[in-house]
Amino acid sequence: MGFWSLLAAILYGGVFALFTFWRVDVVDSQTARGIIAAFLLGLYCGVVTFGTSDEKRSLSLPGQTVLGVALACAIAALFDASSEGYIVAVLVGLILGYTADKWVAHVDFT
């Protein structure tokens, strides 16, 4: 795992722990939670895009899939999901991470 993927995993884990175990009620607004979720999704897209765009790939398929699951679980924790919500989050994260090569191919850096 490269530096950026490790940094993203630490960030997702921190958000997950913050909103799962400590139940921070400071972010009561749905708008603020939506902004944080959008930021996390954008960070994931950036990490996957830059980790897979070179000829020498620095982010493996299992790595990007694990990051996708971590992202989805962090967003589920952010919105205080039920156990069924976490199951759906894991499934969405698996799909998002596994298909990342397909949607990264459409990103143009020019």
Long-range contacts (C-beta under 8 A, 24 or more apart in sequence): 1-59, 1-63, 2-51, 2-58, 2-59, 4-47, 4-50, 4-51, 5-47, 5-51, 5-58, 5-59, 5-63, 5-64, 5-67, 7-47, 8-43, 8-44, 8-47, 8-67, 8-70, 9-66, 9-67, 9-70, 11-40, 11-43, 12-40, 12-44, 12-67, 12-70, 12-71, 12-73, 12-74, 13-70, 13-74, 15-40, 15-74, 15-77, 15-78, 16-70, 16-73, 16-74, 16-77, 18-77, 19-74, 19-77, 19-78, 19-80, 20-77, 27-78, 33-78, 33-79, 36-78, 37-75, 37-78, 37-79, 40-71, 40-74, 40-75, 40-78, 41-71, 41-75, 44-68, 44-71, 44-96, 48-97, 48-100, 48-104, 49-104, 49-107, 52-100, 52-101, 52-104, 53-104, 53-107, 53-109, 61-97, 61-98, 61-101, 64-97, 64-100, 65-93, 65-94, 65-97, 65-98, 65-100, 66-97, 67-97, 68-93, 68-94, 68-95, 68-96, 68-97, 68-98, 68-100, 69-93, 69-94, 69-97, 71-96, 72-96
